[in-house]
Amino acid sequence: NLKGANLEKADLVGAHLKRVWLGGAYLGWADLGEADLELADLEGAYLKGAILWGAYLKEAFLYEATGLTREQLAGAIIDERTTLPDYLQEEHPGDKESEEEEKE
């Protein structure tokens, strides 16, 4: 349980954080590249500048997360069960390709 933890600029590359509770955590500029965050609860977490390249965020709960951008998500691995903040609910850059493949 890392609820509300201050992990600013933390080096969490490749960390195993599956199912961890990071609600309200401060992850500004943290490096979460290739971290396993499957089923992690990041509700209300602050993610401005966080590196998410290759981060496994399938089924992660990012509702009300702040500072998160489409650019950050473009390098992350998400799925339809990943819960994004309202301001990012519109289609994820990688989702469009999947939809187009289904139509063919």
C-alpha positions in Angstrom: 0.0 0.0 0.0 1.6 3.2 -1.2 -1.4 5.4 -1.0 -0.4 9.1 -1.0 3.3 8.2 -1.2 5.7 10.9 -2.5 7.6 9.1 -5.3 8.7 12.3 -7.2 11.5 11.5 -9.6 11.7 7.9 -8.3 13.4 5.3 -10.5 10.8 2.6 -10.8 12.0 1.2 -14.2 10.8 -2.4 -14.5 9.3 -2.4 -11.0 6.7 -5.1 -10.2 3.8 -3.0 -8.9 0.9 -5.3 -10.0 -2.2 -4.6 -7.9 -0.4 -2.0 -5.8 -2.5 0.8 -4.3 -1.0 4.2 -5.4 -4.1 6.3 -4.9 -3.2 9.9 -4.5 0.5 9.2 -4.8 2.8 11.9 -6.2 4.6 10.3 -9.1 5.7 13.5 -10.9 8.7 12.9 -13.2 9.0 9.3 -11.9 10.4 6.8 -14.3 7.9 4.0 -14.6 9.2 2.7 -17.9 8.4 -1.0 -18.4 6.9 -1.2 -14.9 4.2 -3.8 -14.3 1.2 -1.8 -13.1 -1.5 -4.2 -14.1 -4.6 -3.8 -11.9 -2.8 -1.0 -10.0 -5.0 1.6 -8.4 -3.7 5.1 -9.3 -6.9 7.0 -8.6 -6.0 10.6 -8.0 -2.3 10.1 -8.6 -0.2 13.0 -9.9 1.6 11.9 -13.0 2.9 15.1 -14.6 6.2 14.3 -16.5 6.1 10.6 -15.4 7.8 8.3 -18.0 5.4 5.5 -18.9 7.2 4.1 -22.0 6.5 0.4 -22.0 4.6 0.5 -18.7 2.1 -2.3 -18.4 -1.2 -0.5 -17.4 -3.7 -3.2 -18.4 -6.8 -2.9 -16.2 -5.1 -0.1 -14.2 -7.4 2.4 -12.5 -6.3 5.9 -13.4 -9.5 7.7 -12.7 -9.0 11.3 -11.5 -5.2 11.0 -12.1 -3.8 14.4 -12.8 -1.0 15.6 -15.1 -1.4 12.6 -17.4 -1.2 13.3 -21.1 -2.0 11.4 -24.3 1.7 11.5 -25.2 2.6 9.6 -22.0 -0.1 7.0 -22.7 1.0 6.6 -26.3 4.1 4.7 -25.1 2.2 2.7 -22.4 0.4 -0.6 -22.8 -3.2 -0.2 -21.9 -6.4 -2.1 -22.8 -10.2 -1.4 -22.8 -10.4 -2.2 -19.1 -7.8 0.5 -18.2 -9.8 3.3 -16.5 -8.6 6.7 -17.7 -9.3 10.1 -16.3 -12.4 11.8 -17.8 -10.3 14.2 -19.7 -8.6 11.3 -21.5 -11.6 9.1 -22.0 -11.7 9.7 -25.7 -10.0 7.1 -27.8 -6.4 6.2 -27.0 -4.0 6.6 -30.0 -3.4 2.8 -30.2 -7.1 2.0 -30.1 -7.9 3.5 -33.5 -5.8 1.0 -35.2 -7.5 -1.9 -33.4 -11.0 -0.5 -34.4 -9.9 -0.2 -38.0 -8.6 -3.8 -38.1 -12.0 -5.0 -36.7 -13.9 -3.3 -39.5 -11.9 -5.1 -42.2 
